[in-house]
Amino acid sequence: MKVFVSGATGVLGKRIVELLADRGHDVSGLVRDDEGERLVERRGGDPHRGDVLDATSLETAVPDDVDVVVHAATAMPASDKPSDDEWALNDRVRVEGAKNLVAAAGDTADRFVFPSVVWVARQPDGSHFDESAERHPDRATRSAAETEDYLREAGDEHGFDVTVLRCGWFYEPDGAFTRTIAENLLNGDMPIIGRGLLGRRDAELSLVHTDDAARAFADAIEAEVTGLYHVVDDERVTLGAYLTAFADRLGAPDPSRMPGWLVRFFVGTETVNMLTKPMPTSANRFREATGWEPTYPTYREGLDQLIETWEADGTLAELRGERVDGSDAKRAPESAA
């Protein structure tokens, strides 16, 4: 198949490009600069210059005969306390980007694939939910819900199928957010954020290693499934258990605990909601449809892989401030645009 991927230099997009290319598909990826071109080429894809927020650029960036469009572009806020302007940019990349891609390829592509997030449908009472559950979007997830709705409506209008894969919380060795958590754990600045007056009530979170998420997209494209699916690993985990396991593997001190009502003043309401509101769900429907199975079935195997990767490439020594090649480690992490 001929597949076009927006967000082709991000942690998810670059993995989708590589997997599909390795499986023999003709993959092109949207990039904005020379560095992006080199990254997509290294992953086996064909880089195309453009921007999802520039409709004119997509007229030439998206191939005329593309079969599948994957809208994986995001602009998730990276600051400690994201501003509304940062969230607004992410909204534009998701929603306006989807509209621009449909304008460029909606009449020719057979299918659009969109990575959404499972916590858009978490329930107010914290109960388990599946793909049929009512959504409850907040400031961080309302554009995900809007993009889901828009693509379904556009598919009916233009005649293409839509696949929405709502993914769990990503973690991976090359992600800036994962590295920030590690740095903060080592510095003693990453508390377990809980609900209640003293922060002792933990939320069950649904995670998925980004390698497994990317394979889910490749499997969904090849299986030609359409509709809505959840993509998470086999075992839900509380934030406390996850951070404690991560700290143990890093050789960091056990994280302290703080209540969400206090932490929100430092990191914002959206981050606190993400970490303290339960999102227990499963990937049963997706597995039945595609046969997908995660390589890292729980956070334990995923964290082991992450630490092994960091040990091999020197990242773990850098995070710990150990000397590498005779000098203090100060190399910056690779950007994940």
N, C-alpha and C positions, 0 to 999 in steps of 0.2 A: 504494500500500500504506500501511497504518497501521503506523508503526515507533515503538517506544519505545526510548530510548537512556539507559542509566545512564552516569554519568561525562560528562554532556553539557556540562560546562564545562571539561573537560580538553583538552589539546592535540589529542588524537585525536577525542574525542567531539564537540567543538564543530564540527570540520570535517565529521564525518559528518552532523550535524544540518543544516548549511548545504548540503552537496551534495545530500542527499536532498530537502530543501525546494525547492532550485532546480530539481530534476528533477520536481517536482510531487507528491511524496509528502506524506502527512499525518504530520508528525514531532512527537513530544513528547519532552521531555528532562527527566530527573530533576535537580532543583536543591534546594539547602538554604537559600538566603537570597535577599534582594532583588537583590544583585549578580548572582547566578546567573540569576535570572529575566530581568534586563535583557540579559545576554549571550545567552541562548538566544533571546530575542525578536529581538535584532539579527540573529541567524543564520537567522531565518525559522521557528523552531520554537515550540512551545507548551510553556511551562515548567510542570512539575508538581512540587509540593513533596513531599519525602520523603527517605529515607535508605536505602541498600541494607542497612544493618545494623539497621534498624528494620522488621521484617516487617509490623507493623500499619500503618505509614505507606504501604507499598507497596500495601495493599489498595485504597486510594483513588487512589494516584498512577498506577498502571498501568491504562490504559484496558481496559474489559471486552472490547472487540472488536479488540485489537491483533493484527496479523498476524505481526510480527517483533519480537523483543526483542534488542537489542544490549547485552551486558554489558561496557561499556568502562570501568567504574569501577576505579580502582586507588588505592593510597596509597603509591606508591613513595617510599622514604626519601630525604630531601633533605639530610641532614646529611653532613658530610665523612667521618665514620666511623659508619655506621648501627649502632644497637644492635639486639639481638634483639627488643626490644619494638617497634621501628619495623618490622622485617620481619614480626613477628607481626600487626601491624595490617594490613599489605598482604595477608597471608594471609587474614585475616578478610574483608576487602573482596572479594577474589576468590572465595573458597570459600563463606563464609556468605552473601555477597551473591548469588551464583548460586543458592543454595538458597532464599533469600527471594524472588528473582524467579520461580523455578519455582513456589513455593507460590502466588504471586500470579497467574501467567499460564500455568503449565504445562499446564492443561487447556483453554486457549482459543487460545493462540498456535500458529501453524503452524511457527515456526522460532525457534531461539535461535542467535545469532551471538556468538562469543567471540574477542577478540584475545589470542592467546598469543604466545610468543616463540620464535624459531628456536633459541636457544642452550639450550633445554631438551633438545634432541636432539643437541648436539654430541658428537663421538666422542672417546673417550680418546686415540686416536692422532692426532687432528687432521685426519683424512681428510674428504673431501667426503661429505655425507649428504643424503638426501631425506626425503620424508614417511613412507617405510616404515622408516626407521632406528629402532633402539631408543633410547629416551630415557635420559638420564643427568642427572636433576634434582639440583640442589644446594640450599643454603639459600635462595638468591634465587629459584629457579625451581620449587621443589617444589609451591607452591600453584598455579602455572600448570598443571602436570601433573595435580594433583588436580582442578582445575576442568574440564580437558578430559575426564577420566574420569567425573566426576560428571554432566556434561551429557549425555554419551553414554548413561549408565545411565538418567538421568531421561527422556531422549527416548524410550527404549524403553518406559518405564513409562507416560508420559503421552501418547505418540503424536505428539510434535513432532520435526521434523528439526533437525539440529545442523550448523552450519558453524563450523569452527575455522580462523582465519587466523593462522598463526604469522608474526609480523613480525620484520624485522631491526631493528638498532639505529636508533631514531628520532633525527632532528635537524631543527630548524625555527627560524625567526626568533623566535618567541614563547615558546620553551620555557626554563624556568629552568635546566635542566641544560646546554643549549647555550650560554646566556649565561654561565654559570659557567665553562665551558671557555674561552670567549673572554676573560673577565676574567683568568683564570689564565694564559693564553698571553701576554697583554699585560703581566702582572706578572712573567713568567718563572717562574711557579709550577705549570706544567702539564707535567710530564716525559712522555717516551715511556716507558711501562712495558713492559719486556720480560722474557722468560724467560731462565733461565740465570744463572750466577754474576754476570755483568756486565750482564745485561739486554739482550743483543744479539740475542736471538731474538724476532722479531715474529710475532704471530698474524694470520692472515687473518680479517677481520671482514666480515659481511654487513650492509649498511646499507639503509635506505630513508627517503627524505624523507617527513615526516609528511603532506604534501599528497598524495603518491602512495599512502600507506597508506590514507588516508581514502577516496580514490577507489576503491581496491581493495575496500573494504567496500561502498561504494555499488554497484559493479559486481557484486559477489557477491550482494547482495540482489536486484538487478534480474534477474540471470541465474538466480536461484533454485538456485544450486549448493549442494550439501551435502557434508560430509566434511571432510577435512583438507588444507590448502594452505599453502605457504610464500610469503611476500610480501617480496621483496627486490629491490634494483635490479640492474643488469646486470653490475656489476664489483665483485668483492671487493677490499678494500683493507686494508693493514696499519695498525695504530694509528699507526706512525711516519709513513707517507705521509699519512694523514688529518690528523694534527696539524700536520705541516709545511706542507701545503697551506693549512690554516686560518690558521696563523700568517702565512704569506706574504700572504694576502688582507687580514688585519687590519693588516699593517704591524708585526707583532710579531717579536721575535727568534726564531730557530730554537729549538725546544724541546730541552732537554737529555735525557739518557737515564738511567733508573734501573732496577735490577732489582726484579722483583715481590716477591721475598722480603723486601726492605727496605721497600718502599712499603706492604705490607700492615699494618705497625705503625701507619701514619698514616691509612689509608683503609679498612681492613678486608679480610678475605679475599674477600668476595663481589665487591667492586669490582675487585680484582685479577684474580679469575677471569674476570670479564666482559671485561676488556681484554687478557688474556694467553692465554686458551684459544681456539684457532681455532674458527670457526663457518662454514666455507665451504658454502654451499648455493645453490640457485637457485629461481626462481619459474616454471620451465618448466611444471609441471603446472597452476598457476593460470592462466597465460597461455592455455594450450590450452583450458581450460574456460570462460574468460570473454572473451578477447581483450584483457585489460588490458595496457597498456604504460605504463611510468613516464614522466612528463613530464621527470624529472631522472634519466636513465639511469645516471649515475655520480655519485659524491660531488663531482666537479669542477663539474658543472652545478648541483648542489644548493647547494654553498657559494657559487657565484656569485650565485644567487638570494637566498641569505641575506644576503650582504653588500650587494647592491643594495637590499634591503628596509631594512636598517639604515641605509644612506646616506640613503634617502628619508625615513625617519621620525625621524632624529636619533639613533638608538641608537648608531651607530658613533662619532659625535662624543662622546657621553656616555661610552662605554667607554674612549675614548682620553683622557678628561678635558679635552676641548677646550671652549672657551667657546661657548655657545649663547645667542643673544639677549642678548649682552652680559654674561653671567654664567657662572660655572663650572657645568658640567652635573652635576646631582646627582639627577635624577629617577629614582625607583625603577622597576624593570621591572614590567610588568603581571603580575598574578598569574595563574597557570594552574592553577586548582583541579582 
